[in-house]
Amino acid sequence: MFTRRNLLAGASALGGAALLPSLAHAKGSVIAATYPGSWEEAYRTVVAPAVKKSHDIDLELQPLYAVDQIAKVRAARGAPPFDAFVLDPGPRITGIEGGLFEKFDGRKITNASKLPAGMIDEWGICVGAQVVGIGYNPKKLPPPKDWKDLLVDPWVSRLGITGFQTTFGTVSLIEIAKAFGGSETNVEPALVELKKALPKIAAVGNPAAMAGLLQQGQCDITYTNIQTVAILKSRGVDIEFVKPASGAVAFFTTMHIAKGSQDAENAYKYFDTVVSKAVGDVLCKPPHNFIPVNKEVVLPASLPMRNLDEMATYVRHDWSKINPLRAGWIEKFNKEMAK
């Protein structure tokens, strides 16, 4: 597959920028990994134009889930295929321990004073919070009250499930396990109950496919994040987000510069744009429903929290305990649950 970096390298070898007139006027580029689905859509329509307007930088997005970003950079052995990671808490720890990030200089973020304390450290910058709960079709199902409801009718026969590849999948399966006596480090009760329910479950799919299955009506309820629900609603899908009675899950998402990045300075400008008030004001509203970290952004009523102080009221997880177990969970889910 040709990436923009491949193309530029080839153009340079052939005598260059004249072959790429649309790029020749830009001050540069940055290649950033982004999550497929709602993140990719929002960043293509909102962030990329903002980076271009503010810094004349072309933002190339590579849609990859967090665990795939880590795997791809590890396999590249010092020649990262992108400049910037976007990661959730677990893969962030893996990236730090694996030496996959450049040291981060927060002085290059002009919006740093507008972020709450602790949002920038020596490894990267926090760009937003995510909330995970249950998305369901209110025209076909009554609202579920808690995670345990997913595995009984009328919900289970319309349920779509994904595995541990994503953070939202992992935290949801942990919460299901806790509902049946498990814990943050013991997901076996969830796997036992899911296996019993498997003949009734409407769909088992990879995370990227789940939005499409909901859109096509092949399932009508799943665990997911609020951004996915918002994007589906904007497309006319009958779907609502509900917080489980035992608590929705929340976590911060961070960005990092890949070790050996070719465009680190442009990555800083990209991050600075992401946390700016102008971008946050757009991303926090429908159809995106992101939760920005810029203190000057007023969060609208469509979001599940009024400000970041409410993070303390949500369910949080210790990823230093989860990370060593996660690969085994992914393998077991794929082996036992994939149809």
Disulfide bonds with the S-S distance in Angstrom:
none
